[in-house]
Amino acid sequence: MQSCGPIPFKKKITLENIISKIIYILYILLWNNYCMDLLVPEEVRKKEKELREFVKWLWIDESQIKNVDLFLVAFMHKSYAADFKVITSHNERLEFLWDSILWACVAKLLFVNHPEMAESTMTLYKIALVREETLALAAKEIWLNQQLFISKWEENNNWREKETILWDAFEALLGYLYIDFGPDEVLKFVEKYLYPFMDTISTHPVKSYKTLVQEIVQRDTKQIPKYRESEVEIDKKGNVLLYKSELFINNEKAAEWTWVNKKKAQEAAAKQYYEKSKK
């Protein structure tokens, strides 16, 4: 596909920029309380210099890091935190931010770089670019998995290569960049390290797993698959930490998945069923 070139990052006063700034300020206000309570182990702090070198290698200006604790937490998987007897912070909450941020960045890149592309086609490519498998590939491409702090058990079982670890890490890093650097830096990062996978995606089907499952179920049963969501874990402040999505076909449960994001839980449940149906 032809591209109209890299996106220009010029400061213009537009309604889009004003709305983006307002959303960014609201996110910062919501996260201030959380950032005050971060608990970072000493062994992670000792790796700060190495992690700064890593982000510098990614062309991120490490001198602009404002919240060092949040920066370090972005590399701490929840399994690593579980190894400590005392409560320790981890990057799972940063993953919460990826959804709206990443979808907006990918949508803008597709819109600007492909003026010839129909809306329906852009939607399919957007879904494919933000798929877990694509995020995992992007994370591995930049050696992000090698920078993570994970549990001893996962380390011994080579889980640094596991897709779930990889895409979680990529999402958490995006969340951190959004909070500490702002939306412009996230857009540049996505354009440099995720958007190039457009070339790979263009040779493969780009439908979501939910769409693929719906097509299979409608073809075989003339029914529409249904998803039921439930809140599995809620913190003391009332924030939902985990959702469970159950996929029902002909009123029978066919798959389920638990995740920190409702849409991702649905997509993962659909993927689980799709892969089983292909065996």
LINJOJO-V316127 format. One record per residue. PHI is phi in whole degrees, -180 to 180 (* if undefined). PSI is psi in whole degrees, 0 to 359 (none if undefined). BURIAL is + if it has 9 or more other ideal C-beta (glycine too) atoms within 8 Angstrom, else -. Layout:
BEGIN
phi;psi;burial
PHI;PSI;BURIAL
PHI;PSI;BURIAL
END
This chain:
BEGIN
phi;psi;burial
*;145;-
-86;142;-
-113;148;-
-94;20;-
98;173;-
-65;151;-
-73;132;+
-80;130;-
-103;69;-
-99;143;-
-80;111;-
-128;143;-
-87;99;-
-128;164;-
-60;322;-
-61;315;-
-66;322;+
-65;314;+
-62;316;-
-59;318;+
-66;319;-
-63;315;-
-61;318;-
-61;316;+
-63;319;-
-63;317;-
-60;317;+
-61;317;+
-62;318;-
-68;329;-
-90;347;+
-57;315;-
-63;318;-
-62;315;+
-66;336;+
-72;338;-
-106;15;-
-70;136;+
-119;110;-
-114;122;+
-63;154;-
-63;323;-
-66;334;-
-75;318;+
-60;326;+
-67;342;-
-95;6;+
-57;316;+
-61;317;-
-64;320;-
-69;326;+
-64;320;+
-64;324;+
-63;310;+
-69;331;+
-65;321;+
-63;332;-
-84;10;+
66;32;-
-103;132;+
-74;96;-
-66;341;+
-69;344;-
-91;3;-
-65;122;+
-100;318;-
-107;94;+
-64;320;-
-63;316;+
-66;323;+
-59;314;+
-68;320;+
-62;330;+
-58;338;+
-102;5;+
-103;107;+
-72;153;+
-63;333;+
-67;326;+
-67;316;+
-62;327;+
-68;342;-
-73;344;-
-94;144;-
-74;328;-
-91;158;-
-63;129;-
-130;142;+
-72;160;+
-152;177;+
-91;7;+
-62;321;+
-67;331;-
-66;331;+
-63;334;+
-57;329;+
-79;340;+
-60;324;+
-55;294;+
-67;324;-
-66;307;+
-66;317;+
-61;320;+
-67;318;-
-64;312;+
-64;319;+
-60;316;+
-66;317;+
-64;318;+
-65;316;+
-63;316;+
-76;318;+
-83;344;+
-133;72;+
-65;342;-
-84;350;-
-85;133;+
-70;156;-
-58;317;-
-63;323;-
-71;319;-
-60;321;+
-61;318;-
-65;317;+
-68;325;+
-63;315;+
-61;317;+
-67;323;+
-70;329;+
-96;5;+
-61;150;+
-58;320;+
-62;321;-
-69;318;+
-63;321;+
-65;319;+
-63;318;+
-64;319;+
-63;317;+
-68;324;+
-61;325;-
-99;12;-
61;30;-
-65;325;+
-63;335;+
-78;347;-
-97;353;+
-79;152;+
-101;113;-
-124;170;+
-67;159;+
-63;321;-
-63;315;-
-68;325;+
-63;315;+
-69;339;-
-104;18;-
59;38;-
-79;357;+
-62;337;+
-93;357;-
-73;138;+
-58;318;-
-61;320;-
-65;318;+
-66;310;+
-73;328;+
-59;316;+
-64;319;+
-64;317;+
-63;318;+
-65;320;+
-65;320;+
-62;317;+
-60;317;+
-63;313;+
-59;322;+
-65;316;+
-70;315;+
-93;335;+
-115;333;+
104;168;-
-63;328;+
-64;319;-
-67;323;+
-64;317;+
-61;317;+
-63;318;+
-64;314;+
-64;319;+
-63;323;+
-80;323;+
-116;345;+
-114;316;+
-59;327;+
-58;343;-
-70;355;+
-54;322;+
-64;324;-
-76;316;-
-62;327;+
-64;345;+
-99;3;-
-129;162;-
-60;140;-
-116;13;+
-74;152;+
-73;160;+
-65;327;+
-63;319;+
-67;316;-
-61;317;+
-65;318;+
-61;319;+
-63;318;+
-66;314;+
-66;316;+
-64;322;+
-67;318;-
-88;329;-
-125;352;-
63;18;-
-110;168;-
-110;127;-
-64;145;+
-121;147;-
-118;135;+
-120;127;-
-107;145;+
-141;152;-
-91;116;+
-89;321;-
-139;130;-
-130;134;-
-82;180;-
-64;336;-
-89;0;-
91;5;-
-79;134;-
-79;121;-
-95;329;+
-140;136;+
-114;149;+
-118;129;+
-114;127;+
-113;131;+
-98;123;+
-115;134;+
-128;123;+
56;40;-
65;15;-
-117;136;-
-70;124;-
-107;338;-
-168;161;+
-153;157;+
-154;144;+
-114;133;+
-156;168;+
-79;350;+
-127;133;+
-64;314;+
-64;319;-
-67;325;+
-64;319;+
-63;312;+
-63;321;+
-69;322;+
-65;319;+
-64;319;+
-62;317;+
-58;314;+
-68;318;+
-60;316;+
-68;324;-
-66;323;-
-71;341;-
-90;352;-
-79;none;-
END
